[in-house]
Amino acid sequence: MNSQLRTRVMGVGALAATIVLWSSFALSAKGIGASSLTTVDVALIRFLTPAVLLIPWVPRTVRALRRERPGAVLLLLIGGLPHYLLFAFGAHLTTAGLTGLLVPGTVPLFITAIAVLAWRSRIRGRQLLALGAIVTGVAASAFQATTATTIAGIGVLLAGGLAWALFTIGLRRTQLDPIGVVVLICAPSALAAAGLAVSGLMPSSLADGTAKLPDVLMFTALQGVGTGLLSTLCYAYAVRALGSSISAATGAMSPVLTAVVAVPLFGEHITPALAVALTLIVVGVIAFNLTPTRARGNAAGGRLQPAGADAGPPHPAHERDGQPAGVG
């Protein structure tokens, strides 16, 4: 096997691992309620683990932050604890299938809307069709909402999608490298989560001593190491080996995996409304990411794009200049 073929094969493997890790994030967020931990406990684990592992990079990141614009830093911080709490709360109110679908699936829609409103960016015909499919898919998902709680959950998940879209725009504006972005997101988020737990503003099993060690270890592996570090590294390799558009479009399959695994794991059902929503949103995201961006000012990536730039990735491991940054 020559080196180029080996690189592509390893890229496919890395992309497959990324999809599994992204799906595990949505599934584990839904599973918080069945564990001995609370939402703020898992948030603390999610952000503290990468923050501790990346301590050697903290001084370099602090120096780099002196060159950053405050607006870009604020947008990046939205992708930390605020996004996580929206994601987890939405998962609590709805199903794993909807959780894994609505947040990453609506990011291109929100990015484009912001780009049009803020920068008067133009939308190409095929992009408009792709966005139309996403909007229709979101509407279809509402048809399976049989209670006010589920409707509220869908609203919270859409807010989570908006938060991640703002974070993605921050990625396009920052000069930090991917490790620096992860440090910036995780360190303040871990401190904020610890403050919420210790102060009693949010219930915490870690603070009152009722957390079970197996649950702590499981969420450390799934969210701290898996989501926080491994998915970033795997996606980085996939982008280098396969290209950003292919990686982003293929990554849109993670909601499908989430919905399928949620059937035996949580006893959920893939209803006709969910199946239609999955199809429309996934196809829309794939089409959006595979649409060439030729003209300056297109809304593909949440910023004014230079000619030939790739469309922005759809999932919570978005990239900047071919490099991934933080994850959900």
C-alpha positions as CSV (number, residue, x, y, z in Angstrom):
1,M,0.0,0.0,0.0
2,N,1.6,3.3,-1.1
3,S,1.8,6.2,1.3
4,Q,-1.0,8.3,-0.4
5,L,-3.5,5.4,-0.2
6,R,-2.5,4.6,3.4
7,T,-3.1,8.2,4.3
8,R,-6.6,8.2,2.8
9,V,-7.5,4.9,4.4
10,M,-6.3,6.3,7.8
11,G,-8.3,9.5,7.0
12,V,-11.4,7.4,6.5
13,G,-10.8,5.6,9.8
14,A,-10.2,8.9,11.6
15,L,-13.5,10.3,10.1
16,A,-15.4,7.3,11.2
17,A,-14.0,7.6,14.7
18,T,-15.0,11.3,14.7
19,I,-18.6,10.5,13.7
20,V,-18.8,7.9,16.6
21,L,-17.4,10.4,19.1
22,W,-19.8,13.2,18.0
23,S,-22.7,10.8,18.3
24,S,-21.5,9.6,21.7
25,F,-21.6,13.3,22.9
26,A,-25.3,13.6,22.1
27,L,-26.1,10.1,23.5
28,S,-24.1,10.7,26.7
29,A,-25.8,14.1,27.2
30,K,-29.1,12.4,27.0
31,G,-27.9,9.8,29.5
32,I,-27.0,12.3,32.2
33,G,-30.5,11.9,33.8
34,A,-30.0,8.2,34.3
35,S,-26.6,8.6,36.1
36,S,-25.7,9.8,39.6
37,L,-24.4,13.0,38.2
38,T,-26.1,16.3,37.4
39,T,-25.7,18.5,34.3
40,V,-23.2,20.8,36.0
41,D,-21.2,17.8,37.2
42,V,-20.8,16.5,33.7
43,A,-20.1,20.0,32.4
44,L,-17.3,20.3,35.0
45,I,-15.9,16.9,33.9
46,R,-16.3,17.8,30.2
47,F,-14.2,21.0,30.5
48,L,-11.9,20.3,33.4
49,T,-10.4,17.1,31.7
50,P,-9.0,18.9,28.6
51,A,-8.0,21.9,30.7
52,V,-5.9,19.8,33.0
53,L,-4.4,17.8,30.1
54,L,-3.5,20.9,28.2
55,I,-1.9,22.8,31.1
56,P,1.5,23.0,29.3
57,W,-0.2,25.1,26.6
58,V,-1.8,27.6,29.0
59,P,1.0,30.1,29.2
60,R,1.3,30.2,25.4
61,T,-2.5,30.7,25.0
62,V,-2.5,33.5,27.6
63,R,0.3,35.3,25.6
64,A,-1.7,34.8,22.4
65,L,-4.9,36.2,23.9
66,R,-3.2,39.6,24.3
67,R,-3.4,39.9,20.5
68,E,-7.0,38.8,20.3
69,R,-10.0,41.1,19.7
70,P,-12.5,41.1,22.7
71,G,-15.4,40.3,20.3
72,A,-13.7,37.2,19.0
73,V,-12.9,36.0,22.5
74,L,-16.6,36.5,23.6
75,L,-17.9,34.6,20.6
76,L,-15.5,31.7,21.4
77,L,-16.6,31.6,25.1
78,I,-20.2,31.2,24.0
79,G,-19.1,27.8,22.6
80,G,-18.1,26.7,26.1
81,L,-20.4,26.4,29.1
82,P,-23.3,28.4,27.7
83,H,-23.6,26.1,24.6
84,Y,-23.1,23.0,26.8
85,L,-25.9,23.9,29.2
86,L,-28.3,24.6,26.3
87,F,-27.3,21.3,24.7
88,A,-27.7,19.3,27.9
89,F,-31.0,20.9,28.9
90,G,-32.4,20.4,25.4
91,A,-31.4,16.7,25.6
92,H,-33.2,16.4,28.9
93,L,-36.4,17.8,27.5
94,T,-36.4,15.9,24.2
95,T,-35.0,12.7,22.6
96,A,-31.4,11.8,21.8
97,G,-32.4,11.7,18.1
98,L,-33.6,15.3,18.1
99,T,-30.6,16.4,20.2
100,G,-28.1,14.9,17.8
101,L,-29.9,16.4,14.9
102,L,-31.1,19.9,15.6
103,V,-27.9,21.5,17.1
104,P,-25.4,20.5,14.4
105,G,-28.0,20.5,11.7
106,T,-29.1,24.1,12.1
107,V,-25.6,25.6,12.4
108,P,-25.3,26.3,8.7
109,L,-28.7,28.0,8.7
110,F,-27.8,30.3,11.6
111,I,-24.4,31.1,10.2
112,T,-25.9,32.1,6.9
113,A,-28.6,34.2,8.5
114,I,-26.0,36.0,10.5
115,A,-23.7,36.5,7.5
116,V,-26.6,37.9,5.5
117,L,-27.7,40.3,8.2
118,A,-24.3,41.4,9.4
119,W,-22.3,41.4,6.1
120,R,-24.9,41.5,3.4
121,S,-23.5,38.2,2.1
122,R,-25.1,36.6,-0.9
123,I,-26.5,33.1,-1.0
124,R,-26.0,31.0,-4.1
125,G,-28.9,29.0,-5.5
126,R,-27.8,25.6,-4.4
127,Q,-27.0,26.9,-0.9
128,L,-30.5,28.3,-0.7
129,L,-32.0,25.0,-1.7
130,A,-29.9,23.2,0.9
131,L,-30.9,25.7,3.6
132,G,-34.6,25.3,2.5
133,A,-34.2,21.5,3.2
134,I,-32.8,22.2,6.6
135,V,-35.6,24.6,7.5
136,T,-38.2,22.1,6.3
137,G,-36.5,19.4,8.3
138,V,-36.7,21.5,11.5
139,A,-40.4,22.1,10.8
140,A,-40.9,18.3,10.3
141,S,-39.2,17.6,13.7
142,A,-41.8,19.8,15.4
143,F,-44.5,17.4,14.2
144,Q,-43.3,14.7,16.6
145,A,-43.5,17.1,19.6
146,T,-46.6,15.8,21.4
147,T,-46.0,17.7,24.7
148,A,-45.2,21.3,25.7
149,T,-42.0,20.0,27.2
150,T,-40.7,18.6,23.9
151,I,-41.7,21.8,22.1
152,A,-39.7,23.8,24.7
153,G,-36.8,21.3,24.3
154,I,-36.7,21.9,20.5
155,G,-36.6,25.7,21.2
156,V,-33.6,25.1,23.6
157,L,-31.8,23.0,21.1
158,L,-32.3,25.6,18.4
159,A,-30.8,28.2,20.8
160,G,-27.9,25.7,21.2
161,G,-27.5,25.7,17.4
162,L,-27.4,29.5,17.4
163,A,-24.8,29.5,20.2
164,W,-22.6,27.1,18.2
165,A,-23.0,29.3,15.1
166,L,-21.8,32.3,17.0
167,F,-18.8,30.2,18.3
168,T,-18.1,29.2,14.7
169,I,-18.0,32.8,13.6
170,G,-15.6,33.4,16.5
171,L,-13.4,30.7,15.1
172,R,-13.3,32.5,11.7
173,R,-12.1,35.7,13.5
174,T,-9.6,34.4,16.0
175,Q,-5.8,34.1,15.5
176,L,-5.6,31.3,18.1
177,D,-4.5,27.8,17.0
178,P,-6.9,24.8,17.7
179,I,-5.2,24.0,21.0
180,G,-5.4,27.6,22.1
181,V,-9.1,27.6,21.3
182,V,-9.7,24.5,23.4
183,V,-7.7,26.0,26.3
184,L,-9.7,29.2,26.0
185,I,-13.0,27.4,26.0
186,C,-12.3,24.8,28.6
187,A,-10.4,26.7,31.4
188,P,-13.1,29.4,32.0
189,S,-15.9,27.0,31.5
190,A,-14.5,24.6,34.1
191,L,-14.1,27.4,36.6
192,A,-17.6,28.7,35.9
193,A,-19.1,25.1,36.2
194,A,-17.2,24.7,39.5
195,G,-18.6,28.0,40.8
196,L,-22.1,26.9,39.9
197,A,-21.7,23.6,41.7
198,V,-19.9,24.9,44.8
199,S,-22.3,27.9,45.3
200,G,-25.4,25.7,45.0
201,L,-26.8,27.7,42.1
202,M,-27.1,24.4,40.3
203,P,-27.4,21.0,42.0
204,S,-24.2,19.0,42.1
205,S,-23.7,15.4,43.1
206,L,-19.9,16.0,43.1
207,A,-20.3,18.8,45.6
208,D,-22.6,16.9,48.0
209,G,-20.6,13.7,47.7
210,T,-23.3,11.5,46.2
211,A,-21.6,11.0,42.8
212,K,-20.7,7.4,41.9
213,L,-17.1,6.7,40.7
214,P,-18.2,4.6,37.7
215,D,-20.3,7.5,36.4
216,V,-17.5,9.9,36.9
217,L,-15.1,7.7,35.0
218,M,-17.5,7.0,32.2
219,F,-18.2,10.7,31.5
220,T,-14.6,11.5,31.8
221,A,-13.8,9.0,29.1
222,L,-16.8,9.9,26.9
223,Q,-17.0,13.7,27.2
224,G,-13.7,14.8,28.7
225,V,-11.3,12.7,26.6
226,G,-13.6,11.6,23.8
227,T,-15.4,14.8,22.9
228,G,-12.8,17.2,24.4
229,L,-9.7,15.8,22.8
230,L,-10.0,12.7,20.6
231,S,-12.7,14.0,18.3
232,T,-10.6,17.1,17.7
233,L,-7.5,15.1,16.8
234,C,-9.4,12.7,14.6
235,Y,-11.2,15.4,12.7
236,A,-7.9,17.2,12.2
237,Y,-6.4,14.2,10.6
238,A,-9.5,13.5,8.5
239,V,-9.4,17.1,7.2
240,R,-5.8,16.8,6.2
241,A,-6.2,13.4,4.6
242,L,-9.6,13.9,2.8
243,G,-10.2,17.6,2.6
244,S,-12.5,19.8,4.7
245,S,-15.6,19.7,2.5
246,I,-15.7,15.9,2.3
247,S,-15.0,15.5,6.0
248,A,-17.7,18.1,7.0
249,A,-20.3,16.6,4.6
250,T,-19.6,13.0,5.8
251,G,-19.7,14.2,9.4
252,A,-23.3,15.1,8.9
253,M,-24.1,11.4,9.2
254,S,-23.6,11.5,13.0
255,P,-27.2,12.4,13.7
256,V,-28.3,9.3,11.8
257,L,-26.0,7.2,14.0
258,T,-27.3,8.9,17.1
259,A,-30.9,8.2,16.2
260,V,-30.3,4.6,15.4
261,V,-28.3,3.9,18.6
262,A,-30.9,5.7,20.7
263,V,-33.4,3.0,19.8
264,P,-31.9,0.1,21.8
265,L,-30.1,2.4,24.3
266,F,-33.0,4.6,25.4
267,G,-36.0,2.8,23.9
268,E,-36.7,5.7,21.5
269,H,-38.4,5.2,18.2
270,I,-37.6,6.6,14.8
271,T,-41.0,8.0,14.0
272,P,-42.0,9.1,10.5
273,A,-41.6,12.7,11.5
274,L,-38.0,12.1,12.8
275,A,-37.1,10.1,9.7
276,V,-38.3,12.9,7.4
277,A,-36.4,15.5,9.6
278,L,-33.3,13.4,9.5
279,T,-33.4,13.0,5.8
280,L,-34.0,16.6,5.0
281,I,-31.5,18.1,7.5
282,V,-28.7,15.6,6.7
283,V,-29.1,16.0,3.0
284,G,-29.3,19.8,3.4
285,V,-26.1,19.9,5.4
286,I,-24.3,17.7,3.0
287,A,-25.4,19.7,0.0
288,F,-24.5,22.9,1.8
289,N,-21.0,21.8,2.5
290,L,-20.4,20.4,-1.0
291,T,-21.6,23.5,-2.7
292,P,-18.5,25.3,-4.2
293,T,-18.0,28.8,-2.9
294,R,-16.8,31.0,-5.8
295,A,-17.8,34.6,-5.2
296,R,-16.5,36.7,-2.4
297,G,-19.2,37.4,0.1
298,N,-21.0,34.0,0.1
299,A,-22.4,33.0,3.4
300,A,-21.0,29.5,3.4
301,G,-18.7,29.8,6.4
302,G,-20.1,32.5,8.5
303,R,-17.8,35.2,7.2
304,L,-16.9,36.9,3.9
305,Q,-15.3,34.1,1.9
306,P,-12.4,34.5,-0.5
307,A,-12.8,32.9,-3.9
308,G,-12.5,29.1,-3.7
309,A,-12.9,28.8,0.1
310,D,-14.5,25.8,1.5
311,A,-18.0,25.8,3.0
312,G,-18.1,25.8,6.8
313,P,-18.4,22.4,8.5
314,P,-21.8,21.6,10.0
315,H,-20.9,19.9,13.3
316,P,-19.6,20.9,16.7
317,A,-16.0,20.4,15.7
318,H,-15.8,23.2,13.3
319,E,-12.6,24.2,11.7
320,R,-10.6,27.4,11.0
321,D,-8.4,27.3,7.9
322,G,-8.5,23.6,7.7
323,Q,-7.9,23.0,11.3
324,P,-10.5,21.9,13.8
325,A,-11.2,23.6,17.1
326,G,-13.2,22.9,20.1
327,V,-16.1,20.5,20.3
328,G,-19.4,20.6,22.1
